[in-house]
């Protein structure tokens, strides 16, 4: 919208605000910097070849319209979510935790956090406002070759700094 307004000669800017992403971190209590966090529009996992890193968090947006290839409203039944679950099972076990999140929009509300397992995803009704979070499924593996190279650089830097 901002780009379009500017192209039409209007002054436009985007101001910062508290996002669903920020609320999600706070309400679910995870640090995206610790393991990494990947964000994907849910339908992209069906339409495109996307790589998932199961060692970090995965946040799926627009779950309520997953697979919707039309502009108008579409009742996305369990078949669409089943296809997504099938795709996710390429990287996660069927009993992996899935968190359905809905942030509070009023100060008097509490967030809604529903924990299910991946194999149940097809049967859960979701809205476009509810991102789905998959916690890490595997542990981060050290890159031993790169760590050795980093250590050599550290030694070299210390030696060079002392000279």
Buried (B, 14 or more C-beta within 10 A) or exposed (E): EEEEEEEEEEEEEEEEEEEBBEBBBEBBEBEBEEBEBBEBBBBBBBEEEEEBBBBBBBBBBBBBBBBBEEEEEEEBEEEBBBBBBBBBBEBBEEEBEBBBBBBEEEEEEEBEBEEBEBBEBBEBEBEBBBBBBBBBBEEEEEEEEEEEEEEEEEEEEEEEEEE
